[in-house]
Structure formats: structure tokens, C-alpha cells
Amino acid sequence: MKKYIWNKDKILWEILSFMEDKIWKRKINSCNSFFDVFAWTNNVWYFFKKEKNFQIIANDINKLSYVIWKSYIELNEYPDFSKLLKNVVDIEKVSEQDIKEYIQLNNNWRKEKYEEAIKNKNKFILFQISTYLSLKELPKKYDWYFPFIHRNYCENGKNSNHVNRYWEKQSRMFFSDLHWERIDDILNLIIKWKKEELFNSDYEYYLLLAWIIEAATLFSNTSWVYESYYKKLFPNTKQQFRIPFLKEAINNSKENKIYNWDIMDIIENNDIEADIIYLDPPYNSREYTSNYHLLNLIADYHNIDNPKKYEKWLILWRWQHKDTVFKSVFCRKATFIEAMKKVVDSVKWKYVFISHYNWQDNLWKSENNIEWFNEIKKMLSDENIFKKWSFDFKYIDRKNFQSRSWLKKEIVKEIIFFAEKK
């Protein structure tokens, strides 16, 4: 997910270059496993699965991340959806022209793109299904169909009217009326298919669910996070709906592992080993479980037994369920360093890399803050754990993704820290 605040997509090659410099290319090529402790966007582990063929271990407390991992980490090739195609004949009625239209909506029509798609049978099936879900009329006449997104997160929804944090009366506008129906239709339909056991495995279901999350991200009327929304509909909310292209399935022929826990619970209940651990913890006091509550809701919607009852417990202007509000020890200055120490001490590893945002919006409220830098340096220079003189760091330029209007989108510094275990 590139439309995800603070993602590392633009600096991954520089991170790899720093790793190769510190570990040495001959040693990094002998490394087998990579533990992405705060996997957030999925971009980091996907890059290292593809470029270095590492066994991937990934964790994040956000349900949306877990759903996407089921599609990209554990799967080494795309499934064939044979049961679904056998029972939903409308999918196979999707024509070549329909698929061309779908490809053009995503990336402009190119003949080679279509020819590339049809070379692989399973990939072509995915194009059929994504085209069907994007462009065709979907059934909705079943007893438990419930337009949850429209009722709660769209301008004309039954539960959208509220008083915001500035005591202004308004309606929630996370999605436009053009897109809410399609998102609700797809979400309800794939859960219907799941209830009817039309998937060969849960991987097929999670793959389609990952599509909805990617589409919701693409068409949401927000500045990347779901704490709030724009007061007017932006151009992306007026475009024709379509499901974005999938990433390639990367086959590393290894048993990849995923966790959907608080990392503090993992280190208490699991004995994890990895050659390289990479930590990209929260930068400030704002929780990702709140920033992405709506995508987490979509990811976990199939576990809600009674949606009408569930929506009665939605709270705050962002309309997040009360039971999903979570405060991480990594979002508090007083507990950040101690929590980092526990993670680093508990995982069996050879090399540790820590990525941190060096700007005034971090927990220390200051750019180039010496106190913060020295705390990290002190932790990674402990000679009881780390090799003497192994500590190092590198500044990498990256764009400031802050969304508030008074912040300039200037180039800021990411710092990558390194240490090697004794």
C-alpha cells in the first residue's frame, strides 16, 4: 500500500544499500530470514522477499495489514479459484473487451499488459474476477446484505450526521455516494461466497478482501489517514470505481510467518529467531489503529455477527468502534525506549536496523533532538548485547507526508540505525 502515511517505498533501495554496507554483501547473501517487527504498509518485507529472497516474518497489530499479508507473504503463487468459477458463472462471462476496459482504467490500455496477463492462467482468472467486481452489476438480494459503509461513512448515510471536534455540524464524508455502494456490494458479496464455501481456502477470500482495502484506500476522501476527512469531495472520489492491480506473487519457496499481535505480547509468548530484524516503530503519539480504523473495520467485517448492533458502539468524530481504540507503549515518550529495549533483547537475531523519523513531529517534538538520538545510540551500544564499535547510522532524505495544511511538504530526514549482536 503506497497510499499509506510514512511508507518507505521511495527509500527502500537506500535502506538495502546501507544494510549491504554494514553487513557486507557476502554476509547479507548468507542471511536467510528477515523479521519486520512493525510491518505497517507491507512495502519493506515485500521488497526484501523479492530482492533478497529472505524468509519473511512480519507482525503488525492492524488487521488490514494481516489481510494483505495473507495474500502476499504466505502465498507464493496465486490460487485458481476453481470452486468460485464453477458456481458463479457470471465471472466467466467477463469478456476480453471488459478486461481491456478494466486495465485501461487502472493503467491505460496497453496490448502488452493484456498479453502479459493471459500468459499465466491463474493471473488471468484474477483479472476476470477483479473486472467482474469492478465493472459488473453485483447481486445484493440476500437476507443479510447490510450497507454498513453507506450508513456510517458517507454524506447521506443514516448515521453520518454528527458534531465534529470543532463543534461544527456536518456529515461524515469518508467516501462519495459514487463509491460506497460498490464497496458495500463487494464486501457483502465475498462474505456471501465465504459463507457458501465457494473458496478453496481462506487465501482466496483474503486475496479478494485485500482488493477491497486497496480500492477503499484509493477512493477514500481523506488525506491518507482516517482520523477525519475532507469537507468537500476530492477528484479521486469522482473517478470510476475499479480495483487496483495486485502486486506480483513472489515465490521464495520458504515458510513465511505472520503475526497480528501487539509486539509486546509476541515477545512474551513466542521464541522468534531471525538473521535481520527491522524496526520501524510509531513516530509520534497518534495511533495507527485509530488512523486506519476504517480499513481495519473492512478487514475484520466478516467477524461482526450483528452489524446493526455493532454500529451502536461507534464513537468519536471518526466513528471508530470503542473496543478497537488502542494505546501503544511506542506512542508514549516515557515508555518508548524501554519497550524498544525489550523487543531487541527478546528476539534472537544477528543484525538490527531501526528506522526513525527525524523531524519535529516525533515524540521528542524536535528535529535533530540530541536526547532522542543519544537514547537510541546508548541502547544500540550496550556492549553486553552488541559488538563493540558496531553501532552506526545513516541519514536518508525523504518527503514529509504530514497532512495538516500548515505543514510544508518539505524534504526531511529518515535515520536508519544499525548494530550487530555479539
For each residue, the residues with C-beta under 8 A, 3 or more apart:
1: 4 7 41 42 43 68 213 214 217
2: 7 9 41 43
3: 217 218 224
4: 1 7 40 41 217 224
5: 224 225 291 401 403
6: 40 41 283 357 401
7: 1 2 4 40 41 43
8: 11 12 15 41 43 44 280 355 414
9: 2 12 41 43
10: 398 399
11: 8 14 15 396 398 414
12: 8 9 15 16 43 44 47
13: 16 17
14: 11 17 18 394 396
15: 8 11 12 18 19 44 353 355 396 416
16: 12 13 19 20 47 48 51 52
17: 13 14 20 21
18: 14 15 21 22 353 394 396 416 418
19: 15 16 22 23 28 276 351 353 418
20: 16 17 23 24 25 28
21: 17 18 24
22: 18 19 351 392 418 420
23: 19 20 27 28 31 276 351 420
24: 20 21 27 28
25: 20 28 29
26: 29 30
27: 23 24 30 31
28: 19 20 23 24 25 31 52
29: 25 26 52
30: 26 27
31: 23 27 28 34 52 54 275 276 350 351
32: 54 55 254 275
33: 54 55 56 57 273 274 275 276
34: 31 45 48 49 52 54 55 56 57 274 275 276 277 278
35: 57 58 59 272 274 276 277 278 347 349
36: 39 44 45 48 56 57 58 59 278 280
37: 59 263 277 278 279 280 281 343 347
38: 59 60 263 279 280 281 282 330
39: 36 42 44 45 58 59 60 65 69
40: 4 6 7 44 60 62 65 280 288
41: 1 2 4 6 7 8 9 44 65
42: 1 39 45 46 58 65 68 69 72
43: 1 2 7 8 9 12 46 47
44: 8 12 15 36 39 40 41 47 48 278 280
45: 34 36 39 42 48 49 56 58 73
46: 42 43 49 50 72 247 250
47: 12 16 43 44 50 51
48: 16 34 36 44 45 51 52 54 56
49: 34 45 46 52 53 54 56 73 250 252 256
50: 46 47 53 248 250
51: 16 47 48
52: 16 28 29 31 34 48 49
53: 49 50 252 254
54: 31 32 33 34 48 49 252 254 275 276
55: 32 33 34 252 254 255 256 257
56: 33 34 36 45 48 49 73 252 254 256 257
57: 33 34 35 36 256 257 258 259 272 274
58: 35 36 39 42 45 65 69 73 256 257 258 259
59: 35 36 37 38 39 258 259 260 261 263 266
60: 38 39 40 65 66 259 260
61: 260 261 262 263 288 289 326 328
62: 40 65 66 260 288 289 292 295 296
63: 66 67 260 296 299 300
64: 67 68 213 292 295 296 298 299
65: 39 40 41 42 58 60 62 68 69 260
66: 60 62 63 69 70 258 260 299
67: 63 64 70 71 206 209 210 213 299
68: 1 42 64 65 71 72 210 213
69: 39 42 58 65 66 72 73 74 258
70: 66 67 73 74 75 202 203 206 207 210 258
71: 67 68 75 203 206 207 210 246
72: 42 46 68 69 75 210 247 249 250
73: 45 49 56 58 69 70 256 258
74: 69 70 203 256 258
75: 70 71 72 78 79 203 207 249
76: 249 250 251 252 253
77: 122 249 251
78: 75 120 122 123 125 126 207 246 249
79: 75 122 200 201 203 204 207
80: 121 122 125 200
81: 84 85 125 126 129 199 200 204
82: 85 86 200
83: 86 87 197 198 199 200
84: 81 87 88 91 129 193 198 199 204
85: 81 82 88 91 92 125
86: 82 83
87: 83 84 196 198
88: 84 85 91 193 198
89: 92 93
90: 93 94 132 136
91: 84 85 88 94 128 129 132
92: 85 89 128
93: 89 90
94: 90 91 98 99 128 131 132 136
95: 98 99
96: 99 100 114
97: 100 101
98: 94 95 101 102 131 135 136
99: 94 95 96 102 103 114 117 127 128 131
100: 96 97 103 104 109 114
101: 97 98 104 105 109 131 135
102: 98 99 105 106 127 130 131 134 135 242
103: 99 100 106 107 109 110 113 114 117 127
104: 100 101 107 108 109
105: 101 102 134 240 242
106: 102 103 242 244 245
107: 103 104 110 113 245
108: 104
109: 100 101 103 104 113 114
110: 103 107 113 114
111: 114 115
112: 115 116
113: 103 107 109 110 116 117
114: 96 99 100 103 109 110 111 117 118
115: 111 112 118 119
116: 112 113 119
117: 99 103 113 114 120 123 124 127
118: 114 115 123 124 127
119: 115 116 123
120: 78 117 123 124
121: 80 124 125
122: 77 78 79 80 125 126
123: 78 117 118 119 120 126 127
124: 117 118 120 121 127 128
125: 78 80 81 85 121 122 128 129
126: 78 81 122 123 129 130 207 246
127: 99 102 103 117 118 123 124 130 131
128: 91 92 94 99 124 125 131 132
129: 81 84 91 125 126 132 133 208
130: 102 126 127 133 134 211 243 246
131: 94 98 99 101 102 127 128 134 135 136
132: 90 91 94 128 129 135 136
133: 129 130 136 138 186 189 208 211 243
134: 102 105 130 131 182 241 242 243
135: 98 101 102 131 132 242
136: 90 94 98 131 132 133
137:
138: 133 182 185 186 189
139: 142 189
140: 145 185 188 189
141: 145
142: 139 145 188 192
143:
144: 188
145: 140 141 142 188
146: 151 184 188 307 308
147: 150 151 180 181 184
148: 151 152 184 187 301 307 311
149: 152 153 154 175 180 183 184 187 298
150: 147 153 154 156 157 177 180 181 184
151: 146 147 148 154 157 158 159 160 311
152: 148 149 157 158 159 160 172 311 314 319
153: 149 150 157 160 172 174 175 180 294 319
154: 149 150 151 157 160 171 172 173 174 175 176 177 180
155: 160 171 172 173 176 177
156: 150 160 171 177
157: 150 151 152 153 154 160 171 172 180
158: 151 152
159: 151 152 311 314 319
160: 151 152 153 154 155 156 157 171 172 173
161: 169 170 171
162: 169 170 171 172 317 319
163: 167 168 169 317
164: 167 168 170 228 317
165: 228 317
166:
167: 163 164
168: 163 164
169: 161 162 163
170: 161 162 164 173 231
171: 154 155 156 157 160 161 162
172: 152 153 154 155 157 160 162 229 319
173: 154 155 160 170 176 221 229 230 231 232 233
174: 153 154 220 221 222 226 229 294
175: 149 153 154 179 180 183 216 219 220 221 237
176: 154 155 173 179 180 219 221 233 237 238
177: 150 154 155 156 180 181
178: 237 238 241
179: 175 176 182 183 219 237 241
180: 147 149 150 153 154 157 175 176 177 183 184
181: 147 150 177 184 185
182: 134 138 179 185 186 241
183: 149 175 179 180 186 187 212 215 216 219 298
184: 146 147 148 149 150 180 181 187 188
185: 138 140 181 182 188 189
186: 133 138 182 183 189 190 208 211 212 215
187: 148 149 183 184 190 191 212 298 301
188: 140 142 144 145 146 184 185 191 192
189: 133 138 139 140 185 186 192 193
190: 186 187 193 194 205 208 209 212
191: 187 188 194 195 301 302
192: 142 188 189 195 196
193: 84 88 189 190 196 198 199 205
194: 190 191 197 198 199 205 302
195: 191 192
196: 87 192 193
197: 83 194
198: 83 84 87 88 193 194
199: 81 83 84 193 194 202 203 204 205
200: 79 80 81 82 83 204
201: 79 204 205
202: 70 199 205 206
203: 70 71 74 75 79 199 206 207
204: 79 81 84 199 200 201 207 208
205: 190 193 194 199 201 202 208 209 302
206: 67 70 71 202 203 209 210
207: 70 71 75 78 79 126 203 204 210 211 246
208: 129 133 186 190 204 205 211 212
209: 67 190 205 206 212 213 298 299 302
210: 67 68 70 71 72 206 207 213 214 246
211: 130 133 186 207 208 214 215 243 244 246
212: 183 186 187 190 208 209 215 216 243 298
213: 1 64 67 68 209 210 216 217 295 298 299
214: 1 210 211 217 218 243 244
215: 183 186 211 212 218 219 241 242 243 244
216: 175 183 212 213 219 220 294 295 298
217: 1 3 4 213 214 220 295
218: 3 214 215 236 244
219: 175 176 179 183 215 216 236 237 239 241
220: 174 175 216 217 226 229 237 294
221: 173 174 175 176 229 230 233 234 236 237
222: 174 225 226 228 229 230
223: 230 403
224: 3 4 5 401 403
225: 5 222 228 291 292 403
226: 174 220 222 229 290 291 292 293 294 295 318
227: 286 290 291 318
228: 164 165 222 225 317 318
229: 172 173 174 220 221 222 226
230: 173 221 222 223 233 234
231: 170 173
232: 173
233: 173 176 221 230 237 238
234: 221 230 237
235: 238 239
236: 218 219 221 239
237: 175 176 178 179 219 220 221 233 234
238: 176 178 233 235
239: 219 235 236
240: 105
241: 134 178 179 182 215 219
242: 102 105 106 134 135 215
243: 130 133 134 211 212 214 215
244: 106 211 214 215 218
245: 106 107
246: 71 78 126 130 207 210 211 249
247: 46 72
248: 50
249: 72 75 76 77 78 246
250: 46 49 50 72 76
251: 76 77
252: 49 53 54 55 56 76 256
253: 76
254: 32 53 54 55 56
255: 55
256: 49 55 56 57 58 73 74 252
257: 55 56 57 58
258: 57 58 59 66 69 70 73 74
259: 57 58 59 60 266 270
260: 59 60 61 62 63 65 66
261: 59 61 265 266
262: 61 265 266 326 328
263: 37 38 59 61 266 267 343
264: 267 268 329 339 342 343
265: 261 262 268 269
266: 59 259 261 262 263 269 270 272
267: 263 264 270 272 342 343 346 347
268: 264 265 346
269: 265 266
270: 259 266 267
271: 348
272: 35 57 266 267 346 347 348
273: 33 347 348 349
274: 33 34 35 57 277 347 348 349
275: 31 32 33 34 54 349 350 351
276: 19 23 31 33 34 35 54 349 350 351 352 353
277: 34 35 37 274 344 347 349 351 352 353
278: 34 35 36 37 44 352 353 354 355
279: 37 38 340 343 344 352 353 354 355
280: 8 36 37 38 40 44 354 355 356
281: 37 38 330 336 340 354 356
282: 38 286 287 288 328 330 331
283: 6 356 357 361 362 363
284: 331 361 362 363
285: 331 332 363
286: 227 282 290 291 331
287: 282 290 291 325 326 327 328 331
288: 40 61 62 282 291 292
289: 61 62 292 293 296 324 325 326 328
290: 226 227 286 287 293 318 320 325 326
291: 5 225 226 227 286 287 288
292: 62 64 225 226 288 289 295 296
293: 226 289 290 296 297 318 320 321 324
294: 153 174 216 220 226 297 298 318 320
295: 62 64 213 216 217 226 292 298 299
296: 62 63 64 289 292 293 299 300 324
297: 293 294 300 301 321 324
298: 64 149 183 187 209 212 213 216 294 295 301
299: 63 64 66 67 209 213 295 296
300: 63 296 297 303 304
301: 148 187 191 297 298 304 307
302: 191 194 205 209
303: 300
304: 300 301 307 310
305:
306: 309 310
307: 146 148 301 304 310 311
308: 146 311 312
309: 306 312 313
310: 304 306 307 313 314 321
311: 148 151 152 159 307 308 314
312: 308 309
313: 309 310 321 322 323
314: 152 159 310 311 319 320 321 322
315: 319 320 321 322 325
316: 319 320
317: 162 163 164 165 228
318: 226 227 228 290 293 294
319: 152 153 159 162 172 314 315 316
320: 290 293 294 314 315 316 324 325
321: 293 297 310 313 314 315 324 325
322: 313 314 315 325
323: 313
324: 289 293 296 297 320 321
325: 287 289 290 315 320 321 322
326: 61 262 287 289 290
327: 287 331 332
328: 61 262 282 287 289 331 332
329: 264 332 335 336 338 339
330: 38 281 282 335 336 339 340
331: 282 284 285 286 287 327 328 336 363
332: 285 327 328 329 335 336 363
333: 336 363 364
334:
335: 329 330 332 338 339
336: 281 329 330 331 332 333 339 340 363
337: 340 341 375 376 379
338: 329 335 341 342
339: 264 329 330 335 336 342 343
340: 279 281 330 336 337 343 344 354 376 379
341: 337 338 344 345 379
342: 264 267 338 339 345 346
343: 37 263 264 267 279 339 340 346 347
344: 277 279 340 341 347 352 379 380 385
345: 341 342 385
346: 267 268 272 342 343
347: 35 37 267 272 273 274 277 343 344
348: 271 272 273 274
349: 35 273 274 275 276 277 352 421
350: 31 275 276 420 421
351: 19 22 23 31 275 276 277 418 419 420 421
352: 276 277 278 279 344 349 380 417 418 419 420 421
353: 15 18 19 276 277 278 279 416 417 418
354: 278 279 280 281 340 376 380 416 417
355: 8 15 278 279 280 414 415 416 417
356: 280 281 283 362 376 414 415 417
357: 6 283 361 362 412 414
358: 362 367 368 395 412 413 414 415
359: 362 367 400 412 413
360: 365 366 367
361: 283 284 357 365 402 407
362: 283 284 356 357 358 359 365 366 369 372
363: 283 284 285 331 332 333 336 372
364: 333 369 371 372
365: 360 361 362 369
366: 360 362 369 372
367: 358 359 360 412 413
368: 358 373
369: 362 364 365 366 372 373
370: 373 374
371: 364 374 375
372: 362 363 364 366 369 375 376
373: 368 369 370 376 377 415
374: 370 371 377 378
375: 337 371 372 378 379
376: 337 340 354 356 372 373 379 380 417
377: 373 374 380 381 391 393 417
378: 374 375 381 382
379: 337 340 341 344 375 376 382
380: 344 352 354 376 377 386 391 417 418 419
381: 377 378 386 391 419
382: 378 379 385 386
383: 386 388 422
384: 422
385: 344 345 382 421 422
386: 380 381 382 383 390 391 419 420 421 422
387: 390 419 420 421 422
388: 383
389:
390: 386 387 418 419 420
391: 377 380 381 386 417 418 419
392: 22 417 418 419
393: 377 415 416 417 418
394: 14 18 415 416 418
395: 358 413 414 415
396: 11 14 15 18 413 414 415 416
397: 411 412 413 414
398: 10 11 411 412 413 414
399: 10 409 410 411 412
400: 359 407 408 409 410 411 412
401: 5 6 224 409
402: 361 407 409
403: 5 223 224 225 407
404: 407
405:
406:
407: 361 400 402 403 404
408: 400
409: 399 400 401 402
410: 399 400
411: 397 398 399 400
412: 357 358 359 367 397 398 399 400
413: 358 359 367 395 396 397 398
414: 8 11 355 356 357 358 395 396 397 398
415: 355 356 358 373 393 394 395 396
416: 15 18 353 354 355 393 394 396
417: 352 353 354 355 356 376 377 380 391 392 393
418: 18 19 22 351 352 353 380 390 391 392 393 394
419: 351 352 380 381 386 387 390 391 392
420: 22 23 350 351 352 386 387 390
421: 349 350 351 352 385 386 387
422: 383 384 385 386 387
